[in-house]
């Protein structure tokens, strides 16, 4: 493999879902061998929907795959993927209450290539922002928001209050985009609020906090037309970036065209996205332009995070 520096701006470590299995430091774990919609879509060049059949069974199988990958999301597996694919640093994004900055702070001590982000603990109410400042001082490189799984809209005053504190750090914020389901339909409303993933909420939030750099995960979500919709909504913003997770090389080229060379960053959403094929898509999108390739693979992320 060519000597290419790579920072994955969007990954997770450990079990991010409600069962919160303590798996980070477990060994010899792997997902069960069920049909894998993620792999099939990657083999299609990251084109089309994750679920190709509009049935309850297909949805449940897709949710099962999500949870199985999360339940086997160990540091051992992550290290192997990093080594096999030449990845220099992986940004690990906690999602509370399953995983916190403290979990990832320990991981960073054990494996410095894992770059810890933090996540607001909204159970603290108005004091959530104060806790974020403490996390930043202890080494959190950025802030993760997941309005769907935290069940708190980006329009909520608690979010704005926390971001007012976070702005003091000068560090970026990344937020989930997309309205997908994470649990079986009969319990999903108890643990998730899909409509909070609409990308307009993120754009409005970025507009309310112009002093913070925001990153829209998956460039607004993977539904058809979301790249263009995000670009239209955010046309007047200079503090919005995007990541390439789950995107084809054609999508990545469109992202570069609409958002600019210096606002697109490589991301995988590991363990839900793999490395080899997503690296291939960025290489196809940047073929013949080594400077652009470096920007997407690591320079843009490093400018925000100051890893090295």
C-alpha positions as CSV (number, residue, x, y, z in Angstrom):
1,X,0.0,0.0,0.0
2,X,1.3,3.5,-0.8
3,X,2.5,5.7,2.0
4,X,-0.6,7.8,2.5
5,X,-1.4,9.5,5.8
6,X,-5.0,8.9,6.9
7,X,-7.1,10.2,9.7
8,X,-10.6,8.7,10.1
9,X,-12.7,11.5,11.4
10,X,-15.7,9.4,12.1
11,X,-15.5,6.1,14.0
12,X,-16.8,4.4,17.2
13,X,-15.3,2.0,19.6
14,X,-17.3,-0.3,21.9
15,X,-21.0,-1.0,22.0
16,X,-22.9,2.3,21.4
17,X,-26.4,0.9,21.8
18,X,-28.7,0.6,24.8
19,X,-27.3,-2.7,26.1
20,X,-23.8,-1.1,26.3
21,X,-21.9,-4.3,26.4
22,X,-18.4,-3.8,27.9
23,X,-16.4,-5.0,24.9
24,X,-13.7,-2.5,24.2
25,X,-10.9,-4.6,25.7
26,X,-12.3,-8.0,25.0
27,X,-10.5,-10.3,22.6
28,X,-11.4,-12.7,19.8
29,X,-14.9,-11.2,19.2
30,X,-16.4,-11.0,15.8
31,X,-20.0,-10.3,14.5
32,X,-22.3,-13.2,13.9
33,X,-22.4,-14.5,10.3
34,X,-25.8,-13.1,9.3
35,X,-26.5,-11.5,5.9
36,X,-24.6,-8.2,5.9
37,X,-26.3,-5.2,4.2
38,X,-23.3,-3.0,4.8
39,X,-20.9,-5.3,2.9
40,X,-23.4,-5.8,0.0
41,X,-23.8,-2.0,-0.3
42,X,-20.0,-1.5,-0.2
43,X,-19.6,-4.1,-3.0
44,X,-22.1,-2.0,-5.1
45,X,-19.7,1.0,-4.7
46,X,-21.7,2.6,-1.9
47,X,-24.7,3.1,-4.2
48,X,-28.4,2.5,-3.5
49,X,-30.2,1.9,-0.2
50,X,-28.9,-0.2,2.7
51,X,-32.2,-2.1,2.8
52,X,-33.3,-3.2,-0.7
53,X,-36.6,-4.9,0.4
54,X,-39.3,-2.9,2.0
55,X,-40.3,-5.5,4.5
56,X,-40.4,-5.8,8.3
57,X,-38.0,-8.8,8.1
58,X,-35.5,-6.9,6.1
59,X,-35.6,-3.9,8.5
60,X,-35.1,-6.3,11.5
61,X,-32.2,-8.0,9.9
62,X,-30.5,-4.7,9.2
63,X,-31.0,-3.6,12.8
64,X,-29.6,-6.9,14.0
65,X,-26.5,-6.4,11.9
66,X,-26.0,-2.9,13.4
67,X,-26.1,-4.3,16.9
68,X,-23.9,-7.3,16.1
69,X,-21.2,-5.2,14.7
70,X,-21.4,-2.9,17.7
71,X,-21.3,-5.8,20.2
72,X,-18.0,-7.0,18.6
73,X,-16.4,-3.5,18.3
74,X,-13.2,-4.1,20.2
75,X,-9.9,-2.3,20.3
76,X,-8.3,-5.5,19.1
77,X,-10.4,-5.5,15.9
78,X,-9.9,-1.7,15.4
79,X,-6.1,-2.0,15.7
80,X,-6.1,-4.8,13.1
81,X,-8.1,-2.7,10.7
82,X,-5.8,0.3,11.2
83,X,-2.7,-1.8,10.6
84,X,-4.0,-3.6,7.6
85,X,-5.2,-0.4,5.9
86,X,-2.5,2.1,6.8
87,X,-4.7,4.3,9.0
88,X,-2.7,6.6,11.2
89,X,-5.4,7.9,13.5
90,X,-9.0,7.1,14.3
91,X,-11.3,9.6,15.9
92,X,-13.5,7.6,18.3
93,X,-16.9,9.2,19.0
94,X,-18.8,8.3,22.2
95,X,-22.5,8.2,22.4
96,X,-23.9,8.5,25.9
97,X,-25.2,6.9,28.0
98,X,-23.6,3.8,26.4
99,X,-20.1,5.3,26.2
100,X,-18.5,8.5,27.6
101,X,-15.3,10.5,27.2
102,X,-13.9,8.7,30.3
103,X,-14.1,5.3,28.4
104,X,-12.2,6.8,25.5
105,X,-9.8,8.6,27.6
106,X,-8.5,5.3,28.9
107,X,-8.4,3.9,25.3
108,X,-6.2,6.9,24.3
109,X,-3.7,6.0,27.1
110,X,-3.5,2.5,25.8
111,X,-3.6,3.3,22.1
112,X,-2.6,6.9,21.3
113,X,-3.7,6.5,17.7
114,X,-7.3,6.5,18.9
115,X,-8.4,10.2,19.2
116,X,-11.1,10.7,21.9
117,X,-14.1,12.9,21.4
118,X,-16.6,13.8,24.1
119,X,-20.4,13.8,24.3
120,X,-22.7,16.0,26.4
121,X,-24.3,14.4,29.5
122,X,-27.6,16.1,29.3
123,X,-28.6,14.4,32.6
124,X,-26.5,17.2,34.2
125,X,-28.9,19.8,32.8
126,X,-27.4,23.3,32.6
127,X,-24.1,21.9,33.9
128,X,-23.5,19.7,30.9
129,X,-21.4,22.4,29.3
130,X,-19.2,22.7,32.4
131,X,-18.4,19.0,32.1
132,X,-17.5,19.4,28.5
133,X,-14.9,22.1,29.4
134,X,-13.4,19.6,31.8
135,X,-13.3,17.0,29.1
136,X,-11.6,19.4,26.7
137,X,-8.9,20.2,29.3
138,X,-8.3,16.5,29.8
139,X,-7.8,15.8,26.1
140,X,-11.1,15.6,24.3
141,X,-10.3,16.7,20.7
142,X,-13.9,17.4,19.6
143,X,-17.5,17.1,20.6
144,X,-20.0,14.5,19.2
145,X,-23.7,15.1,19.1
146,X,-26.3,12.4,18.2
147,X,-29.7,13.9,18.5
148,X,-31.4,10.7,17.4
149,X,-29.9,8.4,20.1
150,X,-29.8,11.1,22.8
151,X,-33.4,12.0,22.0
152,X,-32.6,15.7,22.3
153,X,-33.1,17.9,19.3
154,X,-30.3,20.3,18.3
155,X,-32.9,23.0,18.7
156,X,-33.2,22.3,22.4
157,X,-32.0,25.1,24.7
158,X,-29.9,22.5,26.6
159,X,-27.9,21.9,23.4
160,X,-27.4,25.6,22.8
161,X,-26.3,26.1,26.4
162,X,-23.7,23.3,26.2
163,X,-22.4,24.7,22.9
164,X,-22.0,28.1,24.4
165,X,-19.5,26.5,26.8
166,X,-17.9,24.4,24.2
167,X,-17.2,27.4,22.0
168,X,-14.6,28.5,24.6
169,X,-12.5,25.5,23.6
170,X,-12.1,26.4,20.0
171,X,-12.6,22.8,19.1
172,X,-15.1,21.4,16.5
173,X,-18.4,19.6,16.8
174,X,-19.6,16.7,14.7
175,X,-23.2,15.6,14.6
176,X,-25.1,12.6,13.2
177,X,-27.4,13.3,10.3
178,X,-30.1,11.1,9.0
179,X,-33.4,9.7,10.3
180,X,-32.8,6.0,10.3
181,X,-34.1,3.5,12.9
182,X,-31.7,1.8,15.4
183,X,-34.1,-0.5,17.2
184,X,-37.0,-2.7,16.3
185,X,-40.1,-0.6,15.5
186,X,-42.0,-1.6,18.6
187,X,-39.3,-0.2,20.9
188,X,-37.5,2.4,18.7
189,X,-39.5,5.4,20.0
190,X,-38.4,4.5,23.5
191,X,-34.7,4.7,22.7
192,X,-34.4,7.0,19.6
193,X,-36.1,9.9,17.9
194,X,-35.4,9.6,14.2
195,X,-36.9,13.0,13.1
196,X,-34.2,14.8,15.2
197,X,-31.7,13.6,12.6
198,X,-33.1,15.9,9.9
199,X,-30.1,17.8,8.6
200,X,-31.9,21.2,8.8
201,X,-31.6,21.0,12.6
202,X,-27.8,20.9,12.2
203,X,-27.6,23.7,9.7
204,X,-29.8,25.9,12.0
205,X,-27.5,25.0,15.0
206,X,-24.4,25.9,13.0
207,X,-26.0,29.2,12.1
208,X,-26.7,30.0,15.7
209,X,-23.1,29.2,16.7
210,X,-20.9,30.8,14.0
211,X,-17.9,30.5,16.3
212,X,-17.9,26.7,16.2
213,X,-16.8,24.5,13.2
214,X,-19.5,21.9,12.6
215,X,-19.1,18.6,10.7
216,X,-22.2,17.0,9.1
217,X,-21.7,13.2,9.4
218,X,-22.2,11.3,6.1
219,X,-22.6,14.7,4.4
220,X,-26.1,15.0,5.7
221,X,-27.1,11.3,5.7
222,X,-27.1,8.7,3.0
223,X,-30.6,9.3,1.6
224,X,-30.6,10.3,-2.1
225,X,-30.4,14.1,-2.6
226,X,-29.1,14.9,0.9
227,X,-25.7,16.2,-0.4
228,X,-27.5,18.8,-2.6
229,X,-30.1,19.6,0.2
230,X,-27.3,20.2,2.7
231,X,-25.4,22.4,0.3
232,X,-28.5,24.4,-0.4
233,X,-29.4,24.9,3.2
234,X,-25.9,25.8,4.2
235,X,-25.0,27.9,1.2
236,X,-24.2,31.0,3.4
237,X,-22.2,29.1,6.1
238,X,-18.5,29.1,6.4
239,X,-18.3,26.9,9.5
240,X,-19.8,23.7,8.1
241,X,-17.7,20.6,7.1
242,X,-18.6,17.1,5.9
243,X,-17.3,13.6,6.1
244,X,-17.2,10.9,3.5
245,X,-18.6,7.9,5.4
246,X,-20.7,5.5,3.3
247,X,-20.3,7.7,0.2
248,X,-19.4,6.6,-3.3
249,X,-16.6,8.3,-5.2
250,X,-19.1,10.2,-7.3
251,X,-20.7,11.5,-4.1
252,X,-17.3,12.5,-2.8
253,X,-16.6,14.4,-6.0
254,X,-19.9,16.2,-5.6
255,X,-19.2,17.0,-2.0
256,X,-15.9,18.6,-3.0
257,X,-17.6,20.6,-5.7
258,X,-20.4,21.9,-3.5
259,X,-18.5,22.4,-0.1
260,X,-14.9,23.0,-1.3
261,X,-11.6,21.1,-1.1
262,X,-10.9,22.2,2.4
263,X,-14.2,21.1,4.0
264,X,-14.4,17.4,3.1
265,X,-12.8,14.8,5.5
266,X,-12.4,11.1,5.3
267,X,-14.7,9.1,7.6
268,X,-15.9,5.5,7.8
269,X,-18.4,5.2,10.7
270,X,-16.4,2.1,11.8
271,X,-17.5,-0.6,12.7
272,X,-20.5,-0.1,10.4
273,X,-18.3,0.9,7.5
274,X,-15.1,-0.9,6.6
275,X,-11.8,0.7,5.6
276,X,-10.5,-0.9,2.3
277,X,-13.4,0.0,0.2
278,X,-14.0,3.5,1.6
279,X,-10.3,4.3,1.1
280,X,-10.7,3.1,-2.5
281,X,-13.6,5.5,-3.0
282,X,-11.6,8.5,-1.8
283,X,-8.7,7.5,-4.1
284,X,-11.0,7.3,-7.1
285,X,-12.6,10.7,-6.2
286,X,-9.1,12.3,-6.0
287,X,-7.3,10.5,-8.8
288,X,-4.7,12.7,-10.4
289,X,-4.8,15.3,-7.7
290,X,-2.4,14.3,-4.8
291,X,-2.9,17.6,-3.0
292,X,-6.6,17.1,-2.9
293,X,-6.1,13.5,-1.8
294,X,-4.0,14.7,1.2
295,X,-6.6,17.3,2.1
296,X,-9.4,14.7,2.3
297,X,-7.4,11.9,3.9
298,X,-5.8,13.9,6.7
299,X,-5.0,17.6,6.2
300,X,-8.5,19.0,6.7
301,X,-9.1,16.9,9.8
302,X,-5.7,17.7,11.2
303,X,-6.4,21.5,10.7
304,X,-9.5,21.1,12.9
305,X,-8.1,18.7,15.5
306,X,-4.4,19.6,15.6
307,X,-3.3,16.0,16.1
308,X,0.2,16.6,14.8
